[in-house]
Amino acid sequence: MLGATCRAVVFSPQCGQVRHSSGKLKELGMRLKAITNIQKITKTMKMISAAKFAKASRAVIPARAYGVGAISVYEKAGVEQAAEGSVLYIAISSDRGLCGSLHSNIGREVIASRNELPAGTESKIITVGEKVKAFLQVTNPNDLLCEFTELGRNPPSFQDAAAIANNILKTDFEYTRAVVVFNWFKTAMTQVITHQPVYTEETLGKAPSMSVYDSLDEDVIKSYQEFQLANTLYYTIKENYTSEQGARMVSMDGATKNAGDIIERMSLQYNRTRQAVITTELTEIISGMIAISE
């Protein structure tokens, strides 16, 4: 009788351990399956971003003529931005994420640049893309002038830039200088935050050498300013789009590698737990058979 009682005491903890280990094994299996599915998703996104990046990196080269060429003309004509007065910031991003801190860095750069302005300087922000708008809404909700979304799903076109420029010109905010803040594409792993100036009609009219290129009147200056704004937006959106695809490709590659490391560690833990469960069950079966035989 005493021996039977001792056996009952010995078997109770083992049964509890088996149930606990079996539940942990099931949980590990579910987590392992979930992480494997995530790895498949990130790997697919990496392949898609790589294809888009290859196309965008080829398209951005001719697009640079719109931005660099326009700025060169105005530099040679002696066009200079006003040192004082109200400032308009145009922050370029997109509606899509999963590309690291690419979009939030634009928001931080705009905030840092505004903090460097002299005290009392009026400034407003126009956001191009949902991501930078969401970032600046938290820190500067009262400084947002207008927003443009539905960008980043397809490669940007000049029609998109022209539509944005047309709406910017319709705003009632009078500024003496404007700056476009965007990510300039250097390599897939390196994007440089750059400020691109936008000149007003008054600034172009005061340029000493603009008459060398054309006879100046109010309509000509207005046409120059409108086309320069559309050119600048097209160039900066193209650069930012290429930077976004490169950053997303690198980010998804890192996520895929991290998922692989986690899968490797969890597989080892799963196999060890599974082996422990099997060993415990075999021990119980053998112990039970010995108990019955006695």
TORDO-584960 format. One line per 8 residues: number of its first residue (from 1); their letters; for each residue x, y, z of N, C-alpha, C, CB. Coordinates in steps of 0.1 Angstrom, whole numbers, plus 5000, padded with zeros to 4 digits. Glycine has a CB too. Example, Ala and Ser with C-alpha at 12.3 -4.5 7.8 and 13.67 -1.06 7.14 Angstrom:
# residues 2
1) as) 5132 4943 5078 5123 4955 5078 5132 4967 5078 5113 4955 5090 | 5128 4978 5071 5137 4989 5071 5129 5000 5079 5141 4994 5057
This chain:
# residues 294
1) mlgatcra) 5008 4988 5000 5000 5000 5000 5009 5013 5000 4991 5000 5012 | 5019 5012 5008 5028 5023 5008 5035 5026 4995 5039 5021 5019 | 5039 5014 4988 5045 5015 4975 5036 5021 4965 5050 5002 4970 | 5023 5018 4965 5014 5023 4955 5012 5038 4957 5000 5016 4956 | 5012 5042 4970 5011 5056 4973 5023 5064 4968 5009 5059 4988 | 5035 5059 4970 5047 5065 4965 5047 5067 4950 5059 5057 4969 | 5042 5056 4943 5041 5057 4928 5032 5068 4924 5037 5044 4922 | 5021 5070 4931 5011 5080 4927 5017 5094 4929 4998 5079 4936
9) vvfspqcg) 5025 5096 4939 5032 5109 4942 5042 5111 4931 5038 5109 4956 | 5049 5101 4927 5060 5103 4917 5054 5106 4903 5068 5090 4916 | 5042 5100 4899 5037 5102 4886 5030 5115 4884 5028 5091 4883 | 5024 5121 4894 5017 5134 4892 5025 5145 4886 5011 5138 4906 | 5037 5148 4891 5045 5159 4885 5048 5156 4871 5057 5162 4893 | 5051 5144 4867 5055 5140 4854 5044 5143 4844 5060 5126 4853 | 5032 5139 4848 5020 5141 4839 5018 5156 4836 5008 5135 4845 | 5019 5164 4847 5018 5179 4846 5029 5184 4837 5019 5185 4859
17) qvrhssgk) 5041 5179 4838 5052 5184 4829 5050 5180 4815 5065 5178 4834 | 5044 5169 4812 5041 5165 4798 5031 5174 4792 5037 5150 4798 | 5020 5177 4800 5010 5186 4795 5015 5200 4792 4998 5186 4805 | 5024 5204 4801 5030 5217 4799 5039 5218 4787 5038 5222 4812 | 5047 5208 4786 5056 5207 4774 5049 5205 4761 5066 5195 4776 | 5038 5198 4761 5030 5196 4749 5024 5209 4745 5020 5185 4751 | 5019 5217 4754 5013 5230 4751 5023 5240 4746 5006 5236 4763 | 5035 5239 4752 5046 5248 4747 5051 5244 4733 5058 5247 4757
25) lkelgmrl) 5051 5231 4731 5054 5226 4718 5045 5231 4707 5055 5210 4717 | 5032 5230 4710 5022 5235 4701 5023 5250 4698 5007 5232 4706 | 5026 5258 4709 5027 5272 4708 5040 5275 4699 5029 5279 4722 | 5051 5268 4701 5063 5270 4693 5060 5267 4679 5074 5262 4698 | 5052 5257 4676 5049 5253 4662 5041 5264 4655 5041 5240 4662 | 5031 5270 4663 5023 5281 4657 5032 5293 4654 5012 5284 4666 | 5041 5296 4664 5049 5308 4662 5059 5306 4650 5057 5311 4675 | 5064 5294 4649 5073 5290 4638 5067 5291 4625 5079 5276 4640
33) kaitniqk) 5054 5287 4624 5047 5288 4612 5044 5302 4608 5033 5280 4613 | 5040 5310 4618 5037 5325 4616 5050 5332 4610 5032 5331 4628 | 5061 5330 4617 5073 5336 4612 5078 5332 4599 5085 5334 4623 | 5075 5319 4595 5078 5314 4582 5070 5321 4572 5076 5299 4581 | 5057 5323 4575 5048 5331 4565 5053 5345 4564 5034 5330 4570 | 5057 5351 4575 5062 5365 4574 5074 5366 4565 5065 5370 4588 | 5083 5356 4567 5095 5356 4558 5092 5355 4544 5104 5344 4563 | 5082 5347 4540 5077 5346 4526 5072 5359 4521 5066 5335 4525
41) itktmkmi) 5065 5366 4530 5059 5379 4526 5071 5389 4524 5050 5385 4536 | 5080 5390 4533 5091 5400 4532 5100 5396 4520 5100 5400 4544 | 5102 5383 4517 5110 5379 4506 5103 5384 4493 5112 5364 4506 | 5090 5382 4492 5082 5386 4480 5083 5401 4478 5068 5381 4481 | 5081 5409 4489 5082 5423 4488 5096 5428 4484 5078 5429 4502 | 5106 5421 4489 5120 5424 4484 5121 5423 4469 5130 5416 4492 | 5116 5412 4464 5117 5409 4450 5109 5420 4442 5112 5395 4446 | 5097 5423 4447 5090 5434 4440 5097 5447 4440 5076 5435 4446
49) saakfaka) 5102 5451 4452 5109 5463 4453 5122 5464 4445 5113 5466 4468 | 5128 5452 4443 5141 5451 4435 5137 5454 4420 5147 5438 4436 | 5126 5449 4416 5122 5451 4402 5118 5466 4400 5110 5442 4398 | 5111 5471 4409 5107 5486 4408 5119 5495 4410 5097 5489 4419 | 5128 5491 4418 5140 5499 4420 5149 5499 4407 5149 5494 4432 | 5150 5488 4401 5158 5487 4388 5152 5496 4378 5159 5473 4383 | 5139 5497 4377 5132 5505 4367 5133 5520 4371 5117 5501 4366 | 5131 5523 4384 5132 5537 4389 5146 5543 4388 5127 5538 4403
57) sravipar) 5156 5534 4390 5170 5540 4390 5174 5543 4375 5179 5529 4395 | 5168 5537 4366 5170 5541 4352 5162 5553 4348 5167 5529 4342 | 5150 5554 4353 5142 5566 4350 5146 5579 4356 5127 5563 4353 | 5153 5578 4368 5157 5590 4375 5168 5598 4368 5161 5587 4389 | 5176 5591 4360 5187 5598 4354 5183 5609 4344 5196 5587 4346 | 5174 5606 4334 5169 5617 4326 5160 5627 4333 5161 5611 4314 | 5154 5623 4345 5146 5632 4352 5154 5643 4359 5137 5625 4362 | 5167 5640 4362 5175 5649 4369 5177 5662 4360 5188 5643 4372
65) aygvgais) 5176 5661 4347 5178 5673 4339 5167 5683 4342 5177 5669 4324 | 5155 5679 4347 5145 5689 4350 5148 5697 4362 5131 5681 4353 | 5155 5691 4372 5158 5698 4384 5172 5705 4383 5159 5689 4396 | 5182 5698 4379 5195 5703 4378 5196 5714 4367 5206 5692 4376 | 5190 5711 4356 5191 5721 4345 5184 5734 4348 5184 5715 4332 | 5172 5733 4355 5165 5745 4358 5173 5754 4368 5151 5742 4364 | 5178 5747 4378 5186 5754 4388 5199 5761 4382 5190 5745 4400 | 5205 5754 4372 5217 5760 4366 5213 5772 4358 5223 5749 4356
73) vyekagve) 5202 5772 4351 5198 5784 4344 5196 5796 4353 5185 5781 4336 | 5189 5794 4364 5186 5805 4374 5199 5809 4381 5176 5800 4384 | 5208 5800 4383 5221 5804 4390 5229 5813 4380 5229 5792 4394 | 5229 5810 4367 5236 5818 4357 5230 5831 4355 5238 5810 4344 | 5216 5831 4357 5209 5844 4355 5210 5853 4368 5194 5841 4352 | 5216 5848 4378 5218 5855 4390 5206 5856 4399 5222 5869 4387 | 5197 5846 4398 5185 5846 4406 5189 5841 4420 5174 5836 4400 | 5185 5849 4430 5188 5846 4444 5175 5846 4452 5198 5855 4450
81) qaaegsvl) 5174 5837 4462 5162 5837 4471 5163 5848 4481 5160 5824 4478 | 5152 5853 4485 5151 5864 4495 5156 5858 4509 5137 5870 4497 | 5164 5866 4516 5169 5862 4528 5159 5863 4540 5182 5870 4532 | 5149 5872 4538 5139 5874 4549 5125 5872 4543 5141 5888 4555 | 5116 5871 4552 5102 5869 4548 5097 5855 4551 5101 5872 4533 | 5084 5853 4547 5078 5840 4550 5083 5829 4541 5062 5842 4547 | 5083 5817 4546 5089 5805 4540 5079 5794 4538 5101 5800 4548 | 5079 5788 4527 5070 5777 4524 5079 5764 4522 5062 5779 4511
89) yiaissdr) 5076 5754 4530 5083 5741 4529 5074 5731 4522 5087 5736 4543 | 5079 5724 4512 5072 5713 4505 5080 5700 4509 5072 5716 4490 | 5073 5692 4517 5079 5679 4521 5075 5668 4512 5076 5676 4536 | 5084 5661 4507 5082 5650 4497 5083 5636 4504 5091 5651 4485 | 5072 5628 4503 5073 5615 4507 5063 5606 4499 5069 5613 4523 | 5057 5596 4504 5047 5588 4497 5037 5583 4506 5054 5577 4488 | 5028 5575 4501 5017 5569 4510 5022 5555 4515 5004 5567 4502 | 5033 5550 4511 5037 5536 4514 5048 5537 4524 5040 5528 4502
97) glcgslhs) 5048 5527 4533 5059 5526 4543 5068 5514 4541 5053 5525 4557 | 5072 5508 4552 5081 5496 4552 5094 5499 4545 5074 5484 4545 | 5099 5511 4547 5112 5515 4540 5121 5522 4551 5110 5524 4528 | 5120 5518 4563 5129 5523 4573 5124 5537 4578 5143 5524 4569 | 5133 5546 4581 5130 5559 4586 5131 5570 4574 5140 5563 4597 | 5129 5565 4562 5130 5574 4550 5120 5586 4551 5127 5566 4538 | 5108 5583 4554 5098 5594 4555 5099 5603 4567 5084 5588 4553 | 5101 5596 4579 5101 5604 4591 5114 5613 4591 5102 5594 4603
105) nigrevia) 5124 5609 4584 5136 5618 4584 5133 5631 4576 5148 5611 4576 | 5124 5630 4566 5120 5643 4560 5112 5652 4569 5111 5639 4547 | 5103 5646 4577 5096 5654 4587 5106 5660 4597 5086 5646 4594 | 5115 5653 4602 5125 5658 4612 5133 5669 4605 5134 5647 4617 | 5137 5668 4593 5145 5678 4586 5137 5691 4585 5150 5673 4572 | 5124 5690 4581 5116 5702 4580 5115 5709 4594 5102 5698 4575 | 5113 5701 4604 5111 5707 4618 5125 5714 4622 5108 5697 4628 | 5136 5707 4619 5149 5713 4622 5151 5726 4614 5160 5703 4620
113) srnelpag) 5148 5726 4602 5150 5738 4593 5141 5750 4598 5147 5735 4579 | 5129 5747 4602 5120 5757 4607 5125 5763 4620 5106 5752 4609 | 5131 5755 4629 5137 5759 4641 5149 5769 4640 5141 5748 4650 | 5155 5768 4628 5167 5776 4625 5163 5790 4620 5176 5770 4616 | 5150 5792 4616 5145 5805 4611 5146 5815 4622 5131 5803 4605 | 5148 5828 4618 5147 5839 4628 5134 5839 4635 5150 5852 4621 | 5134 5844 4647 5122 5845 4655 5112 5854 4648 5125 5850 4669 | 5099 5849 4648 5089 5857 4642 5086 5854 4627 5091 5871 4644
121) teskiitv) 5095 5846 4621 5093 5843 4607 5081 5833 4605 5106 5836 4601 | 5072 5837 4596 5061 5829 4593 5065 5818 4583 5049 5838 4587 | 5060 5806 4586 5063 5795 4577 5051 5785 4576 5076 5788 4581 | 5049 5779 4565 5039 5769 4563 5045 5757 4557 5027 5775 4555 | 5038 5745 4558 5043 5733 4553 5032 5726 4543 5046 5723 4564 | 5037 5722 4532 5028 5714 4523 5034 5700 4522 5028 5721 4508 | 5026 5690 4525 5030 5676 4525 5026 5669 4512 5025 5669 4537 | 5035 5662 4506 5033 5654 4494 5035 5639 4499 5042 5658 4482
129) gekvkafl) 5024 5632 4501 5025 5619 4506 5019 5618 4520 5039 5614 4506 | 5013 5606 4523 5006 5604 4535 5015 5603 4547 4997 5592 4534 | 5027 5597 4545 5036 5594 4556 5041 5606 4563 5047 5585 4551 | 5046 5615 4556 5052 5627 4562 5041 5636 4568 5060 5636 4551 | 5029 5635 4562 5017 5643 4568 5014 5637 4581 5005 5642 4558 | 5014 5624 4583 5011 5617 4595 5021 5621 4606 5010 5602 4594 | 5034 5622 4602 5044 5626 4611 5043 5640 4616 5058 5624 4604 | 5041 5650 4606 5040 5664 4610 5027 5668 4617 5042 5672 4598
137) qvtnpndl) 5016 5660 4615 5004 5663 4622 5005 5662 4637 4993 5653 4617 | 5015 5653 4641 5017 5652 4656 5024 5664 4661 5024 5639 4658 | 5034 5668 4654 5043 5679 4660 5039 5693 4656 5057 5677 4655 | 5034 5695 4643 5031 5708 4638 5017 5708 4631 5041 5713 4628 | 5006 5705 4638 4993 5704 4631 4988 5717 4626 4983 5698 4640 | 4992 5728 4632 4987 5741 4628 4995 5748 4617 4987 5751 4640 | 5006 5742 4613 5015 5747 4603 5013 5741 4589 5029 5746 4607 | 5004 5731 4589 5002 5724 4576 4992 5732 4567 4996 5710 4578
145) lceftelg) 4997 5736 4555 4989 5744 4546 4979 5735 4538 4998 5752 4537 | 4984 5725 4532 4976 5716 4524 4984 5703 4522 4972 5722 4510 | 4977 5693 4517 4983 5679 4516 4980 5673 4503 4979 5670 4528 | 4988 5664 4498 4986 5657 4485 4989 5642 4488 4995 5663 4473 | 4980 5634 4485 4981 5619 4488 4980 5611 4475 4971 5615 4499 | 4978 5598 4477 4978 5589 4466 4990 5589 4457 4965 5592 4457 | 5002 5589 4464 5015 5589 4457 5022 5577 4462 5023 5602 4460 | 5031 5571 4453 5039 5560 4456 5035 5547 4452 5041 5560 4471
153) rnppsfqd) 5022 5546 4447 5017 5533 4442 5022 5531 4428 5001 5533 4443 | 5023 5541 4420 5028 5540 4407 5039 5550 4405 5016 5543 4396 | 5048 5547 4395 5059 5557 4392 5053 5571 4389 5067 5552 4380 | 5059 5581 4395 5054 5595 4393 5056 5600 4379 5061 5604 4403 | 5047 5608 4374 5047 5613 4361 5047 5629 4362 5035 5608 4352 | 5050 5635 4350 5050 5650 4350 5036 5655 4352 5057 5655 4337 | 5026 5648 4348 5013 5652 4350 5009 5653 4365 5003 5642 4343 | 5014 5643 4373 5012 5644 4387 5019 5657 4393 5018 5631 4394
161) aaaianni) 5031 5659 4389 5038 5671 4394 5031 5684 4390 5053 5671 4389 | 5027 5684 4377 5020 5696 4372 5007 5699 4380 5017 5695 4357 | 5000 5688 4383 4987 5689 4391 4990 5695 4405 4980 5676 4392 | 5000 5689 4411 5004 5694 4425 5008 5709 4424 5016 5685 4431 | 5017 5712 4414 5021 5726 4413 5010 5736 4411 5031 5727 4401 | 5000 5731 4403 4988 5740 4400 4980 5743 4413 4979 5733 4389 | 4979 5732 4421 4972 5734 4434 4980 5743 4444 4968 5721 4440 | 4993 5741 4444 5001 5750 4452 5000 5764 4449 5016 5745 4452
169) lktdfeyt) 5000 5767 4436 4998 5781 4431 4985 5787 4435 5001 5782 4416 | 4975 5779 4437 4962 5784 4441 4960 5787 4456 4951 5774 4437 | 4970 5783 4464 4969 5786 4478 4970 5801 4481 4980 5778 4486 | 4964 5805 4492 4964 5820 4495 4976 5824 4503 4951 5823 4502 | 4985 5815 4506 4997 5818 4514 5007 5825 4506 5003 5805 4521 | 5011 5838 4510 5021 5845 4502 5035 5843 4509 5017 5860 4502 | 5044 5838 4501 5057 5835 4506 5068 5842 4498 5060 5819 4507 | 5079 5845 4504 5090 5851 4497 5100 5841 4492 5097 5861 4506
177) ravvvfnw) 5100 5829 4498 5109 5818 4493 5103 5805 4497 5123 5820 4499 | 5106 5795 4489 5101 5781 4491 5112 5771 4490 5089 5778 4481 | 5111 5760 4497 5121 5750 4497 5114 5736 4496 5130 5751 4510 | 5119 5728 4487 5114 5714 4486 5124 5705 4493 5112 5710 4471 | 5119 5698 4503 5128 5689 4511 5125 5674 4506 5125 5690 4526 | 5135 5667 4501 5133 5654 4496 5145 5645 4498 5129 5655 4481 | 5144 5632 4495 5155 5623 4496 5162 5622 4482 5150 5609 4501 | 5174 5626 4481 5181 5625 4469 5188 5611 4468 5192 5636 4468
185) fktamtqv) 5186 5604 4457 5190 5591 4456 5205 5590 4452 5183 5583 4445 | 5213 5584 4461 5227 5581 4459 5230 5567 4455 5235 5586 4471 | 5226 5558 4464 5227 5543 4462 5215 5537 4469 5240 5537 4468 | 5213 5524 4467 5202 5517 4473 5202 5519 4488 5201 5503 4469 | 5214 5520 4494 5215 5520 4509 5218 5534 4514 5227 5512 4513 | 5219 5544 4505 5223 5558 4509 5213 5568 4502 5237 5561 4506 | 5206 5575 4510 5197 5586 4505 5201 5599 4513 5182 5583 4507 | 5203 5609 4505 5207 5622 4511 5195 5632 4511 5219 5628 4503
193) ithqpvyt) 5192 5637 4523 5181 5647 4524 5186 5660 4518 5177 5649 4539 | 5179 5665 4508 5184 5677 4501 5173 5688 4501 5187 5673 4486 | 5177 5700 4500 5168 5712 4499 5169 5717 4485 5172 5723 4510 | 5158 5718 4478 5157 5723 4464 5150 5736 4465 5151 5713 4455 | 5156 5748 4460 5149 5760 4461 5138 5762 4450 5159 5772 4460 | 5127 5769 4454 5117 5773 4444 5116 5788 4444 5103 5766 4448 | 5117 5794 4433 5117 5809 4432 5103 5814 4429 5127 5813 4421 | 5101 5826 4435 5088 5833 4433 5089 5842 4421 5084 5841 4445
201) eetlgkap) 5077 5847 4417 5077 5856 4405 5085 5869 4408 5062 5860 4401 | 5084 5874 4420 5091 5886 4424 5106 5884 4424 5087 5891 4438 | 5111 5872 4428 5125 5869 4428 5130 5868 4413 5128 5856 4435 | 5122 5862 4405 5127 5861 4391 5127 5875 4384 5117 5851 4383 | 5117 5883 4387 5117 5896 4381 5129 5905 4385 5104 5903 4385 | 5134 5903 4397 5145 5911 4402 5159 5906 4397 5145 5911 4417 | 5159 5894 4391 5172 5888 4386 5178 5897 4376 5170 5874 4380 | 5191 5900 4377 5198 5910 4368 5200 5905 4354 5211 5914 4373
209) smsvydsl) 5201 5891 4352 5204 5886 4339 5193 5878 4332 5217 5878 4340 | 5181 5878 4338 5170 5870 4332 5167 5875 4318 5158 5870 4341 | 5168 5888 4315 5165 5893 4302 5174 5887 4291 5166 5908 4302 | 5185 5881 4294 5194 5875 4284 5187 5863 4278 5207 5870 4291 | 5178 5856 4285 5172 5844 4280 5159 5847 4273 5169 5834 4291 | 5152 5858 4277 5139 5861 4271 5135 5875 4275 5128 5851 4276 | 5126 5881 4266 5121 5894 4270 5111 5892 4281 5114 5901 4258 | 5113 5900 4292 5105 5898 4304 5093 5907 4305 5114 5900 4316
217) dedviksy) 5082 5901 4308 5070 5909 4312 5063 5900 4322 5060 5912 4299 | 5052 5905 4327 5045 5898 4338 5041 5883 4334 5032 5905 4342 | 5036 5881 4322 5031 5868 4318 5043 5859 4316 5023 5869 4304 | 5054 5864 4311 5066 5855 4308 5071 5850 4322 5077 5862 4300 | 5073 5860 4331 5078 5856 4345 5069 5846 4352 5079 5869 4353 | 5056 5848 4350 5046 5839 4356 5048 5825 4350 5032 5844 4355 | 5049 5825 4337 5051 5812 4330 5064 5805 4334 5051 5813 4315 | 5075 5813 4336 5087 5807 4340 5086 5801 4355 5098 5818 4341
225) qefqlant) 5079 5809 4363 5078 5804 4377 5069 5792 4378 5072 5815 4386 | 5058 5791 4370 5049 5779 4371 5057 5767 4365 5037 5782 4363 | 5064 5769 4354 5071 5757 4348 5082 5753 4357 5076 5761 4334 | 5089 5762 4363 5100 5759 4372 5095 5751 4384 5107 5771 4377 | 5084 5755 4390 5078 5748 4401 5074 5733 4397 5066 5755 4406 | 5068 5732 4386 5064 5718 4381 5077 5710 4378 5056 5719 4368 | 5087 5716 4372 5099 5709 4370 5106 5704 4383 5109 5718 4362 | 5106 5713 4392 5113 5710 4405 5105 5698 4412 5113 5722 4414
233) lyytiken) 5092 5699 4412 5084 5689 4419 5086 5675 4412 5069 5693 4419 | 5086 5675 4399 5087 5663 4391 5101 5657 4394 5086 5665 4376 | 5111 5665 4394 5125 5660 4397 5126 5654 4411 5135 5671 4395 | 5121 5662 4421 5122 5658 4435 5113 5645 4438 5118 5669 4444 | 5101 5644 4432 5093 5633 4435 5099 5620 4428 5079 5635 4429 | 5106 5622 4417 5113 5611 4410 5124 5606 4419 5118 5615 4396 | 5132 5615 4424 5143 5612 4433 5139 5605 4445 5152 5624 4436 | 5128 5610 4451 5123 5604 4463 5117 5590 4461 5113 5613 4470
241) ytseqgar) 5111 5588 4450 5105 5575 4446 5116 5565 4444 5096 5576 4433 | 5127 5569 4438 5138 5559 4436 5144 5556 4450 5148 5565 4427 | 5146 5566 4458 5152 5564 4471 5143 5555 4479 5154 5577 4479 | 5130 5557 4478 5120 5548 4485 5121 5534 4481 5106 5553 4483 | 5122 5531 4468 5122 5517 4464 5135 5511 4468 5121 5516 4448 | 5147 5518 4468 5159 5512 4472 5159 5510 4487 5171 5522 4469 | 5153 5519 4495 5153 5517 4510 5144 5506 4513 5148 5530 4516 | 5132 5504 4506 5123 5493 4509 5130 5480 4505 5110 5495 4501
249) mvsmdgat) 5137 5479 4494 5144 5467 4491 5154 5463 4501 5151 5469 4477 | 5162 5472 4506 5172 5469 4517 5165 5465 4530 5181 5482 4519 | 5154 5473 4533 5147 5470 4545 5141 5456 4545 5136 5480 4548 | 5134 5452 4534 5128 5439 4533 5139 5428 4532 5120 5438 4520 | 5151 5431 4527 5162 5421 4527 5166 5419 4541 5173 5426 4518 | 5167 5429 4549 5171 5428 4563 5160 5420 4571 5173 5441 4570 | 5148 5423 4568 5137 5416 4575 5137 5401 4572 5123 5423 4572 | 5139 5398 4559 5140 5384 4556 5151 5377 4563 5142 5383 4540
257) knagdiie) 5163 5383 4563 5174 5377 4570 5171 5375 4585 5187 5385 4568 | 5165 5385 4591 5162 5385 4606 5152 5373 4608 5156 5398 4611 | 5142 5372 4599 5132 5361 4601 5139 5348 4600 5121 5363 4590 | 5149 5347 4591 5156 5334 4589 5164 5331 4602 5166 5335 4578 | 5170 5341 4608 5177 5338 4621 5167 5334 4632 5184 5351 4625 | 5156 5340 4633 5146 5337 4643 5141 5322 4640 5134 5347 4643 | 5138 5319 4628 5133 5306 4624 5144 5295 4628 5130 5305 4609 | 5156 5298 4626 5167 5289 4629 5168 5286 4644 5181 5294 4624
265) rmslqynr) 5167 5297 4652 5167 5295 4667 5155 5288 4672 5169 5309 4673 | 5143 5292 4666 5131 5286 4671 5130 5271 4667 5119 5294 4666 | 5135 5268 4655 5135 5254 4651 5143 5245 4660 5141 5253 4636 | 5155 5251 4665 5163 5244 4674 5156 5242 4687 5176 5251 4676 | 5149 5252 4692 5142 5252 4704 5130 5242 4703 5137 5265 4709 | 5123 5242 4691 5112 5233 4689 5116 5219 4689 5105 5237 4675 | 5127 5216 4682 5132 5202 4682 5137 5197 4696 5144 5201 4672 | 5143 5206 4703 5147 5202 4717 5134 5199 4726 5156 5213 4723
273) trqavitt) 5125 5208 4725 5112 5206 4732 5105 5193 4728 5103 5218 4731 | 5105 5191 4715 5098 5179 4710 5105 5167 4715 5098 5179 4695 | 5118 5167 4715 5126 5155 4719 5124 5153 4734 5141 5157 4716 | 5123 5164 4742 5120 5163 4756 5106 5157 4759 5121 5177 4763 | 5096 5161 4751 5083 5155 4753 5083 5141 4750 5073 5163 4744 | 5090 5137 4739 5090 5122 4735 5097 5114 4746 5097 5121 4721 | 5108 5120 4750 5116 5113 4761 5108 5111 4774 5129 5120 4764 | 5101 5122 4777 5092 5121 4790 5081 5111 4788 5086 5135 4793
281) elteiisg) 5075 5111 4776 5064 5101 4774 5069 5087 4774 5057 5104 4761 | 5081 5085 4768 5086 5071 4768 5089 5067 4783 5099 5070 4760 | 5095 5076 4790 5098 5073 4804 5086 5070 4812 5105 5085 4811 | 5075 5077 4810 5062 5074 4817 5057 5060 4813 5052 5085 4814 | 5058 5057 4800 5052 5044 4795 5060 5033 4801 5053 5043 4780 | 5074 5034 4801 5082 5024 4807 5080 5023 4822 5096 5027 4804 | 5079 5034 4829 5076 5034 4843 5063 5028 4846 5077 5048 4849 | 5052 5031 4838 5039 5025 4840 5040 5010 4838 5029 5031 4830
289) miaise) 5047 5005 4828 5048 4991 4825 5055 4984 4837 5055 4988 4812 | 5065 4990 4842 5072 4984 4854 5063 4983 4866 5085 4992 4857 | 5055 4994 4868 5046 4995 4879 5035 4984 4878 5039 5008 4880 | 5030 4982 4865 5020 4971 4863 5025 4957 4866 5014 4972 4849 | 5038 4956 4861 5044 4942 4862 5047 4939 4877 5057 4942 4854 | 5049 4949 4885 5052 4947 4899 5039 4944 4906 5059 4959 4906
